[in-house]
Amino acid sequence: MKCLLLHDPDPRYDNVLSDNNIQITNLPVLQTTVLNLDHSSDNSPAKHDGIIISSKHGAKFLIKNKIDISGKSLAIVGPATAKIVRKYADQFDDVTLVWEDNASLLSQTILSSFPRSHSWIFYCGNKALDILPSILSEHGVRLKQLVVYTVEKRPESEKDLSLLDIGVFEAVVFFSPSGVDYTGEFLRDKLSDGCVLVAFGKSTAAALSQCFSNVFVIRICEHPTPSGVLDVLMSL
């Protein structure tokens, strides 16, 4: 099977997939910039009981700014991001960390595991979806969103895509709704009829359905991990 991953090269994925005879081509379509922000006023984590992080870029902001998380509650989306944050948290005292595979599940864990009086600051990107903030606000949980990184289209991505023979791929893996937004229109008329679109999560699957109008089969990874991607591809 030939598979296109719209993602930066990552040994975790490359090794797992190639070991199972899947020929992969990596093509990064996004560029991310972690911002430098002051921590005055409401931006200070000291003003809040907990921190929510939904990606590795939010984790990078936490570490880059050497934020003191002693006594804080941490709520994380995704096992890979949780692993990064847990390693950083080991140097601080009295840190509580919970994580879930997606924002919807994490919001339910926050509601069931922490007092509703908890105040949270959410380290998010400029393309963050409203799933978690909406659920928490519906239940009266105080939440401040702070954009700590930006996600934009990588300028060279469309040129790089044009150099590929898109029709040879039997599957394309999309890792975010932004990836769909930036590549979907270009890919729509170039994919082979039998190509399967693999979504890293439900939000990405929804973006694919909207962009491709259900012309192609869309499969969702049960878990946002290399093995989750492999499970979908091996089932095709």
N, C-alpha and C positions, 0 to 999 in steps of 0.2 A: 504494500500500500504506500502511495505517495501522499504526504500530508504537508500542508502549509500552516505554520504557526505564526500568527501575527503578533510577534513577541520578540524581545531581545533574546539572543542565544543564552540558554540556561542549562548547565550540565545536568541539573536534576531531571529536566524533561528530556534533554537530548539522550542521556544514557538509558533512561527507562524505555523510551520509545524505540531507539535503535537496537537495543538488546532484544526487542520483540519483532525485529524485521520490518519496522516501519521506517520508510525513507522520509526524513524530515528536511524541510527548508524553513529556516527562521527568517522573518522579515519584520524588524521593529517599525511600528507605525506611529508611536507616540514618543514625545520627549517630555520629561518631567523636571521641574525646577523646584528645589526645596527653598523656601523663603527664609529671610532673616527678619524676625519680628521682635519688637520690644515686648516686655511682659508687664507693662504698666496697666493700671486699672483692672478692667475685667479680663484682660488677656492673661493675667497671672494665674497659674495653676493653684497658687496659694489661696485664691478666692473660691476654689471649688473643692468638692469632696472627691471627685473622680475625673478621670480622663478617658475619653473614648477615642480609639484609633482604628481606622478601617482599612489601612493599607501599609505596606512597608515604607512608603514615603512619609506617612505620618510618624512612623517609628523612627525614621531617619531624623526628622525634625526634633523629636524628643531627645535623641542621643546627641545630635549636633549641638543643641543648646544646653546640654548637661542639666536638664530639668530635674529638680529635686522632687522625687515622688514618694518620699517617706510618708507613711500613713495614708497613702492614697488608694482608692479603688481604681483598677484599670479594667476596661472592657474592650476586648479586641475582636476584630473580624478576621477570621482565617488562621489556620494552623501555622503557616510560615511566618506571618506577622507576629503571632503570639510567641513563637520561639525566639524571635529577635528581641521582643520587649521583655520576655521573661529573663533572658540573659542579662539585659541592662538592669532589670529590677532587683537582681540578686545582690547588688551592692547597697540596697536601701532596706530600712527596717519597716516592718508592719505594712507590707504591700499586699493587697488582695487582688488577684488577677483571675478574670473569667474570660472565656472566648467561645465563639461559635463560628460555624461555617459561613453564615451570611448575616446581613444586617437585621433581617426580620427575626431570626432566631435570637440574635444578641439582644434585641430590644425586649423580648420576652424574658430572657435571663436577667436583665437589669431590673425589670419590674418585679420579678419573683425573688431576687436575691438581695436587693438593697432597699433601704427605706425610700419612700416616695419623696421625702424631704431632702434627699441627696441632691446636690447641685453638680452638674457635669459640664465639662468643656470638651468639645468634639473637635479634634484635630483632623480636618478634612481637606479635600482638594477643591479647586474651582469647578469641577464637574460632578461634585458629590450629588447623589440622588437624595430625595427627601423621605425615603422610607423610614429610617430610624428616627429622625427628628419628629416626623408626623406621629408615629406611634407613641413616642414618649410624651409629646405635648398633649396628646389626647388623654393621657393619664395624669396630667398635671405635674410632670417631672420637669424641673428647671434645666434648660440646656442652652449653652452658648456655643454657636458654631464659629470656629476660627479657621480661615483658609490659610494653611501653612505650606501648601505646594500648589503649583499650577501644572496642568496637563494640556499640551498642545499637540497639533499634528506635526510630525517630523517632516521638515521641508523636502527631504529626499525620498520620502516613502512612495509617492506616486510614480516617480521616475524609476525607482527600484522595482516596483510592481510591474511596470510596463516592460521591463527586461525579462520577466519570467513568462514561461508558457503556462498560463493559468489553467488552461484546459486539461493539463495532465494530472492535476491533483484530484484525488478521490475524496479528500476531506480537508476542510479549512477550520482551524481552531481560532475562535475569537475570545479574547480575554476580558473585554470590557465593553460597555455600551459606546464609549468614546471611540474604540477601535472600529466598531460598526459604523458609526457616524462618519468617520474619516475615510473608510475604504469601501463601504457597501455599494455606493453608486458606481464606483470604478469597476468593482468585481462582478456586478450583477449580470452583465451581458457576456462575460468572459469565462465563467465557470461551466464545466461540463454538466450535462443534464442530470447525471447520476451523482453529482458531488453532494456530500453531506456537510452541513454546517454545524459545528460543535460549539456550544456556548458554555462559558466558564461558570455561569450562574443564571438564575431566572431573569434578572434584569437585562443581561446580555441577550438572552433568548427572546425577550420581549422586543428588544431593539432589532434583532434579526427578523422577527415576524413582520414588523412594521416596514423594514427596508426592503425585504425580499418578497413580501406579500404571499408567503407560504408556498412559493414556487418550488423551493428546495426543502428536503427533509432537514429538520432541526433537532438535534439531540443535546440534552443538558447533562453536564457532568454532575454526578451525585455529590461529589466532594471536590473542593477547589485545590486539588493536588495533582502531581504528576500521575499518580496511580489512578486518580479519577478520570483524567484525560485518556489514559491507556485503556481503562475499562470500557469507555465508550467506543474507542477506535477498534478494539478487539471484538466488539459485538456487532460491527458492521458487516 
